[in-house]
Amino acid sequence: MPVPMHPSELSFGDVEAILADIHNIASSKRTAFQARLKNMIRVGFPGYSGAGRGRRGKFGALELTTMALGVEFSQLGLVPSHVVKIMIDHWSTIMLSIGRTIADNLSTSQIELADEAMPPSLLLFDPAALWPLMDDVLPNDVDYTSASFEHVFWEFDVQAFQERTSVSRYRTAVINVTALVTRLAMAFSEQGDLRQGFLWELGNALYRQFNKSDHEKETF
């Protein structure tokens, strides 16, 4: 799968090709998959400013990663507008979950990746697709899925994960952010050893995010 030489200069087509490969999208369904990605962008996908007049939009390593997370949310049943809301509501938590994956990825060789399981950085939430039919357990203006959203780092938070899978909380969706970032990084290795370049670019983008002013964070 061809990708550009620099992970900060990705086109929409590059992003779609990488994500289609990860999700094994059939060739005959690529147009429908592209439409879903464009719909997420159209409803206000966070962190992506889009194309200005006279130029094409560009994606960097962070935009690719958050778009990949958006697809994972979609795989778990969330519609695009809900995906965008969850990601805006928990942007800092999502940035933290991505950041926890980078150091382990950089210190693990491409060969070791096949055999070594890194401590996962996990996003947990209750999709609660039947929430509109449920008795009110939260105020009407509170999003049930958003209220249940949590980041867990397996190496330190095993107890928190166990609590999320107890008898009283038996339904939890899990996204392994570490595995997702690793798979994205490996996509760049297929065209030469650009894996570390992707990870460095992702780390720099996260650093810029964490150092934005509060106003900038609110407006993305």
C-alpha angles and dihedrals in degrees: 000000000000118000130177120267094248122051092210092064104059122148123213087257091055092050092047092049093051094047093044089054093049092050095040093236112188116245090239090055099048094100091055090047091051089052091054092051092047090050091056089052092046094055091054111279106199122245095022116102094187129215123322124219111295097010138079121246117257130207126207130198092279094049090049091050096048091046088052089052089050090056090050090054088050090052087058093055105267117138118231096259090051092047090054092048093050092048093049092046092051103028095130092047091050091049089052092049090053093045092055090061100055103072093051091047093050092050094048119081123227090250093049092052090073093057108024122079109209119211102271126238104214136197113206129191143144110247088202095188090175093053094115088059097047129099110263107271092156132034113280093249094055119096107228094207093048092047090055095048116122142160118225127184104207096212092062106017106053091128092053090052091049090052090053090056098045125125092266093049102037099153119069129152114214130201115190101215093182092057092045095051089046091053092049091050091050089056088067092050090064090073097044129304098313093132094102091045089057092048093048091049090049091050092049091049091051090050090054090049094052091048096051119114118256090254092053091049091053093051096036 
